[in-house]
Amino acid sequence: MRTPSPRMVQEEESAPNDTQLSEERKLFVGNLSWNTTDESLGEAFSRYGTVVDSRVIFDRFTGKSRGFGFIEYEAPDSASEALVGMNGVEVDGRAIRVDRATRRARRQRFQENLY
């Protein structure tokens, strides 16, 4: 088996993968009004570039908004501009908080106590 050269290893580590690119284009939006919809959220952020996905998160039991959502842009530069330009801006009567979206650690399901 051939050992990869240091140059090959460096190129592999520096090349962004699809997950990294997706995270660079995705923003967390907090402090949303309960009246904010996927469409109105996307519309508010569309001035900074092409929005490929806008999603308000709803409680599965009550059907009410949980007060946060996510925006994904076509280009990472658009997300960076929106991060600066939209943080603290009023949307549907509330000053929103915008930050980079981060991948959430997987929750472990209930495990039995093994004595």
N, C-alpha and C positions, 0 to 999 in steps of 0.2 A: 504494500500500500504506500502510495506516495504522500509525503507530508506537504501541506500547502505552504507556499512561500509566504513570508511576512507581508509582502505587497498584496497577495490575494486575500489574506485574512483582513488586512486594513480596508480594502475595497468593499468586502462583504459587510464589515461592521459599519462603514460610513454610508452605504447605500440605503436610503429609506425604504421600508417595506410598506405594503398597503395599509397596515394597521397604523403605522406612524403617520402616514399622509392623512388618513382619516381623522386621527386625533388632532392634527394641526389645523384641520378645516372645521372642527366641531367645537361649538361653544355651549356652555351651561348658562341658562338664563334663570335667575331667581327673583323672588318677590313679585311674581306675576299676579295680576288680578284674576279673580275667579271667572271673570267675563272674557278673558283672553282665549282665543281659539287658535288652532294650528294655522289657519289662514291669516288671521290678524297679526300673529307673531311673525310669520314669514314676510308679510307685507311691511311691517315695521323695520325689518332688517334688510330688505331688498335694496335699499339705496346704496349699500356697500358692495354689492356684487350679486352674482347668481346664487340664489338659495336653492339647494337641491333637496333639503328636507327641513321641515319645521314641525316640532312635535311638543305639545303640551301634555304633561303626564297627569293622568287621572287616577283616583283611587278606584280600585276594582270593585269594592263593595258599595260605596256610596255614589260613585259616578261623578263626584266633585273633583275639580282641579286640585292638585296637590301644591300649586303655587310655584311650580318650576317647569322648565322645559329645555329643549335643545334645538340649536340651529346648526345646520351643516351647509357649508359653502362649497362651490365648485373649486375655488382656488384658496390656498392657505393665506395669501396676501389679503384677500377680502375678509377673512376671519380676523386677521390681526387688526385691520382698520376698524371693523365693527366692534371689536373688543374695547378699543380706546374710545370710539365715537358713541357707543350706545350705553356704556356703563354710567348709571345714574340718571339716564334719560327717562322721562315719564311715558309710559305705555299704558293705555286704558286706565289712566288715573293713578298709577303707582310708579314710583321711581324704581327701575329694575336694576339688578346686579348682574353683571356679565363677567364670566371667567372662562378660562379654557376648560373644556370637558376632560375629565380624567376617567380612565377605566376603573370601575368599581371592583373591589376584590369579591370573589365569589363567596356567597354565604354558604356555610355548611348546614346541612339539614340536621334535624334532631338525631342524635346518636344515643343508643342505649348505653347505660352505665354498665360496663363489664367489670364485675367484681371478681 
